[in-house]
């Protein structure tokens, strides 16, 4: 049996909009549908050849319910024969969609798969976990709560446990967050995101309107004094603020994954291959440390040393997450989130993993570098890690 190699042959994303902002008029099905149309058009593939569409989405109720991915395929005008499934691995859903797509190709089940993600946090009610001081949601069972003797909590309060355990100062969190905005703004000005953007207008009914071509949450100027004056969100003595946390946002992203031989036979250009895919789970109370385990697994399976990785993308759910990763692996500043992250760009939950991988791939290509590692922390203490190699 020949070894099958899964490769990325296409990757696009929408700009990321703030909750209630530039993308809030878009139904999430149509937002993803627009993204799928653009991905297929750029790749020049026969859409009838797509064997599955794996969609990440976290808040799967109301307008995001009922296998949103299938609705997006139909709204995009893709053939009715294209199947879909919608998955939820919390903040890593978009990244997990890519992993499942790559694994299906490697296993020989499919030759051509779309992996994507979407979240319209403007259009769905926010769960209790997003409200400081609110009780946990109904998904927590009595036996689960009893197991942890009342210690389980939403990610916001858990971020303060992380800050305390890893001795992350408010100054360090704020400085990292300011850097995220500075890097994202510089990348935008340099046009680094331009080629991966899906052309989209603020009004879904007016395709001739002005095209949105940049992420809405990025701040050009950060006032350190104003940032330092913000009150902590999860306790008077806390360190987590709105400024050093990810933004609540809207967005979509999609990647086209193919068997390498199939791609080359059909005129598709392999852009990167997968060196490792991993998941991990750890403490559900502190919730953020599984990124360390997932990355160690991925590095071990890839046969690469951490020093060989050229670029790292660590989701900025809270500023402390990339900081604990940087400390664990000794990552230099100039390799970590080089074009900013979710603190500046925003964090539309289901799409962030796919957006990050799109950004990582395009930056490897732009800079001529070879290896990239991405990891995303997820609620209740899980995480994904992916290592890709530019071809």
Residue pairs with C-beta under 8 A, 6 or more apart in sequence:
4 105
4 106
4 107
4 108
4 259
4 260
4 261
5 106
5 259
5 260
5 261
5 273
6 101
6 102
6 103
6 105
6 106
6 257
6 258
6 259
6 260
6 273
6 274
7 257
7 258
7 259
7 260
7 263
7 270
7 271
7 272
7 273
7 274
7 391
8 255
8 256
8 257
8 270
8 271
8 272
8 273
8 357
8 361
8 388
9 43
9 256
9 257
9 258
9 263
9 268
9 269
9 270
9 271
10 39
10 42
10 43
10 254
10 255
10 256
10 268
10 271
11 39
11 196
11 253
11 254
11 255
11 256
11 271
11 357
11 358
11 361
11 362
12 35
12 38
12 39
12 42
12 196
12 197
12 198
12 253
12 254
12 358
13 35
13 196
13 197
13 198
13 251
13 252
13 253
13 254
13 351
13 354
13 355
13 358
13 359
14 23
14 31
14 34
14 35
14 197
14 198
14 200
14 251
14 252
14 253
15 22
15 23
15 197
15 198
15 200
15 212
15 213
15 214
15 215
15 216
15 251
16 23
16 215
16 216
16 217
16 249
16 250
16 251
16 345
16 346
16 348
16 355
17 23
17 24
17 122
17 212
17 215
17 216
17 217
17 249
17 250
17 251
17 346
18 216
18 217
18 247
18 248
18 249
18 250
18 346
19 121
19 122
19 247
19 248
19 249
19 250
20 122
21 122
21 216
21 250
22 202
22 212
22 216
23 31
23 120
23 122
23 200
23 202
23 212
23 216
23 250
23 251
24 120
24 122
24 123
24 250
25 202
25 203
25 204
26 34
26 120
26 200
26 204
26 250
27 63
27 120
27 123
27 204
28 57
28 63
28 64
28 68
28 118
28 119
28 120
28 123
28 124
28 250
28 252
29 63
29 68
29 71
29 72
29 75
30 72
30 75
30 204
31 118
31 120
31 200
31 250
31 251
31 252
32 55
32 68
32 69
32 72
32 75
32 76
32 116
32 118
32 252
32 254
33 72
33 73
33 74
33 75
33 76
33 77
34 76
34 198
34 200
34 252
35 116
35 118
35 198
35 252
35 253
35 254
36 53
36 72
36 73
36 76
36 78
36 114
36 116
36 254
37 76
37 77
37 78
38 198
38 199
39 114
39 116
39 254
39 255
39 256
40 47
40 50
40 76
40 78
40 256
43 256
43 268
44 267
44 268
45 112
45 256
45 266
45 268
47 78
47 79
47 82
48 79
48 81
48 82
49 111
49 112
49 266
50 78
50 82
50 112
50 113
50 114
51 83
51 104
51 109
51 110
51 111
51 112
51 113
52 82
52 83
52 84
52 85
52 101
52 104
52 110
52 113
52 114
53 69
53 72
53 73
53 82
53 83
53 84
53 85
53 113
53 114
53 116
54 69
54 84
54 85
54 87
54 97
54 100
54 101
54 113
54 114
54 115
54 116
55 68
55 69
55 72
55 84
55 85
55 86
55 87
55 97
55 116
55 117
55 118
55 350
56 86
56 87
56 88
56 89
56 92
56 93
56 94
56 95
56 96
56 97
56 116
56 117
56 118
56 350
56 351
56 353
56 354
57 64
57 68
57 69
57 86
57 87
57 88
57 93
57 117
57 118
57 119
57 349
57 350
58 88
58 90
58 91
58 93
58 119
58 349
58 350
59 119
59 121
59 124
59 126
59 127
59 349
59 350
60 68
60 86
60 88
61 124
61 125
62 123
62 124
62 125
63 120
63 123
63 124
64 118
64 119
64 120
64 123
64 124
67 84
67 85
67 86
68 86
68 118
69 84
69 85
69 86
69 116
70 83
70 84
70 86
72 84
72 116
72 118
73 82
73 84
74 80
87 93
87 96
87 97
87 100
88 350
89 95
89 96
89 279
89 378
89 382
89 384
90 349
90 378
90 379
90 380
90 382
91 315
91 317
91 347
91 349
91 352
91 353
91 376
91 377
91 378
91 379
92 353
92 376
92 377
92 378
92 382
92 383
92 384
93 117
93 349
93 350
93 353
94 115
94 116
94 117
94 253
94 350
94 351
94 352
94 353
94 354
94 355
94 356
94 357
95 352
95 353
95 354
95 356
95 357
95 374
95 376
95 384
95 386
96 279
96 353
96 384
97 115
97 116
97 117
97 353
97 354
98 115
98 255
98 257
98 353
98 354
98 357
98 386
99 277
99 279
99 384
99 386
100 115
101 110
101 113
101 114
101 115
101 255
101 257
102 115
102 257
102 274
102 277
103 277
104 110
104 113
105 111
105 113
105 257
105 258
105 259
106 274
110 259
111 258
111 259
111 262
112 256
112 257
112 258
112 259
112 262
113 256
113 257
113 258
114 254
114 255
114 256
114 257
115 254
115 255
115 257
115 354
116 252
116 253
116 254
116 255
116 351
116 354
117 252
117 253
117 254
117 348
117 350
117 351
117 352
117 353
117 354
117 355
118 251
118 252
118 253
118 348
118 350
118 351
119 249
119 250
119 251
119 252
119 348
119 349
119 350
119 351
119 352
120 250
120 348
121 248
121 249
121 250
121 348
121 349
122 250
123 250
126 248
127 137
128 134
128 135
128 136
128 137
128 154
129 136
129 137
129 154
129 155
129 156
129 379
130 154
130 156
130 248
132 156
132 233
132 234
134 154
136 145
136 152
136 153
136 154
140 152
144 152
145 152
148 284
148 285
151 285
152 284
152 285
153 285
155 287
155 288
155 317
155 318
155 379
156 233
156 234
156 240
156 245
157 234
157 235
158 285
158 286
158 287
158 288
159 234
159 240
159 245
159 288
159 317
159 318
159 320
160 232
160 234
160 235
160 238
160 239
160 240
161 285
161 286
162 168
162 286
162 287
162 288
162 289
162 318
162 320
162 321
162 324
163 173
163 238
163 239
163 240
163 320
165 286
166 320
166 323
166 324
166 327
168 239
168 319
168 320
168 323
168 324
169 239
170 228
170 239
171 228
172 319
172 323
173 239
173 240
173 241
173 244
173 318
173 319
173 320
173 323
174 224
174 227
174 228
174 241
174 243
174 244
174 319
176 244
176 319
176 322
176 323
176 343
177 227
177 243
177 244
177 316
177 319
177 343
177 344
178 222
178 224
178 227
179 340
180 316
180 319
180 337
180 340
180 341
180 343
180 344
181 218
181 219
181 220
181 222
181 340
181 343
181 344
182 222
182 340
183 337
183 338
183 339
183 340
183 344
184 215
184 218
184 339
184 340
184 341
184 344
184 345
185 218
185 219
185 220
185 340
185 344
186 339
187 193
187 338
187 339
187 340
188 214
188 215
188 218
192 339
192 362
192 363
192 366
193 214
193 215
193 339
193 359
193 362
194 213
195 362
196 358
196 359
196 362
197 213
198 252
199 211
199 213
200 211
200 212
201 207
201 208
201 209
201 210
201 211
201 212
202 209
202 210
202 212
203 209
215 344
215 345
215 346
216 249
216 346
217 247
217 249
217 344
217 345
217 346
218 340
218 344
218 345
219 344
227 241
227 243
227 244
230 241
230 242
230 243
231 241
232 238
232 239
232 240
232 241
233 240
233 241
233 242
233 245
234 240
240 318
240 320
243 343
244 318
244 319
244 320
244 343
245 317
245 318
245 319
245 343
246 315
246 316
246 317
246 318
246 341
246 342
246 343
246 346
246 347
247 342
247 343
247 344
247 345
247 346
247 347
248 346
248 347
249 345
249 346
249 347
249 348
250 346
250 348
251 346
251 348
251 351
251 352
251 355
252 348
252 351
253 351
253 354
253 355
253 357
253 358
254 354
255 354
255 357
255 358
256 268
258 268
258 270
260 270
260 273
262 268
263 269
263 270
264 270
270 391
271 361
271 365
271 390
271 391
272 361
272 364
272 388
272 389
272 390
272 391
273 388
273 389
273 391
274 386
274 387
274 388
274 389
275 301
275 302
275 304
275 371
275 387
275 388
275 389
276 297
276 298
276 299
276 301
276 302
276 304
276 385
276 386
276 387
277 298
277 384
277 385
277 386
278 294
278 295
278 297
278 298
278 301
278 384
278 385
278 386
279 294
279 382
279 383
279 384
279 385
280 290
280 291
280 293
280 294
280 297
280 382
280 383
280 385
281 290
281 293
281 381
281 382
281 383
282 289
282 290
282 292
282 293
282 381
282 382
282 383
283 289
283 381
284 380
284 381
285 381
286 381
287 377
287 379
287 380
287 381
288 317
288 318
288 320
288 321
288 324
288 377
288 381
289 324
289 381
290 377
290 378
290 381
290 382
290 383
291 314
291 321
291 324
291 325
291 375
291 376
291 377
291 383
291 385
292 324
292 325
292 328
293 383
294 375
294 383
294 384
294 385
295 325
295 328
295 329
295 373
295 375
295 385
297 385
298 373
298 375
298 385
298 386
298 387
299 305
299 306
299 309
299 373
299 387
302 387
304 371
304 387
306 329
306 330
306 331
308 371
309 335
309 371
309 372
309 373
309 387
310 335
310 364
310 367
310 369
310 370
310 371
310 372
311 335
311 338
311 360
311 363
311 364
311 367
311 369
311 371
311 372
311 373
312 325
312 329
312 331
312 335
312 336
312 337
312 372
312 373
312 374
313 337
313 341
313 356
313 357
313 359
313 360
313 372
313 373
313 374
313 375
314 321
314 322
314 325
314 326
314 336
314 337
314 341
314 374
314 375
314 376
315 321
315 322
315 341
315 342
315 347
315 352
315 353
315 356
315 375
315 376
315 377
316 322
316 337
316 341
316 342
316 343
316 344
316 347
317 342
317 347
317 376
317 377
319 343
321 377
322 336
322 337
322 341
325 331
325 336
325 375
326 333
326 336
338 363
339 359
339 363
341 356
342 352
345 355
348 355
352 376
353 374
353 376
353 384
356 374
356 376
357 374
357 386
357 388
360 372
360 374
360 388
361 372
361 388
361 390
363 369
363 372
364 370
364 371
364 372
364 388
364 390
365 390
369 390
370 389
370 390
371 387
371 388
371 389
371 390
372 387
372 388
372 390
373 385
373 386
373 387
374 385
374 386
374 387
374 388
375 383
375 384
375 385
375 386
376 383
376 384
377 383
378 384
